[in-house]
């Protein structure tokens, strides 16, 4: 067969007869009111400056709110958020948003509005193109009118400059140092008449030592967080943010194992931990000593407890010793006892601070 009769040749013939589509060019330019009306231009300029000014006001309100609202006294104002949180979030959010809206308004209404055609070119620009780009950038700067419009320029500089202040003042939240607040927990507030009961986290029911089976693991809290008066504690000490603080420090896990598996170690004062368990039930802080994640992944047969954050592994049969991972200290153990009714109670507070290390840990006497 003659190759000129193949379908490919037919297509080539057809292709050569197709006329290229003409370049339609750019649509006719539509002038904006601000391009042709000096009053509209002036009005837009004032609108942009007002947006920047409103941003500056929000930043000032943020600073006022930061220094005047007490986070402890304004807990749970709306949907569980404190007044301080709401005011700081809203004012800082508005301050940033208003600058963004102002810049967009400025670009849409006042900056140069002409169509540009840019041809495709190799990935790396030639030196000539680079020079042209810099020139175009300079032209853009010139066309933005930032030099000619001191009102916009100054209000923008003021708003952006003020926005740096919140970033600086929130550094204040790195302090004050906790002092001796992290050295003890509410577990130590039990008395001889009312030893601190251990209750199930969430349902707040006390736990009979006889209720736990070997292998059971229970997340717990001190009863004082629910019934402070029973322990002579002012209810204000366990309200609002203070409740969250106490809860975080006191979170506990109970585990029952075969008593023969327990290897009692030494307490901080050198005495034995032999009496710190009840019928094979041991209690440890739930807060990882690495950076403070809550832990409760228990390997039942080995009594190993794994932290989900960075895999630190603690041996609950051996004084919470670190077996693996980045944690630098064992999990603090809580000495246990039972009260007259057979409920589990804390025999005392932890004998060392719970949670991650902190600078002053070794500088305070308990
Ligand atoms: S917080 Fe537990 S291992 Fe890092």
Boltz pocket constraint, residues with backbone or C-beta under 6 A from the ligand:
constraints:
  - pocket:
      binder: B
      contacts: [[A, 288], [A, 289], [A, 290], [A, 291], [A, 292], [A, 293], [A, 307], [A, 308], [A, 309], [A, 310], [A, 311], [A, 312], [A, 325], [A, 326], [A, 327]]
      max_distance: 6.0
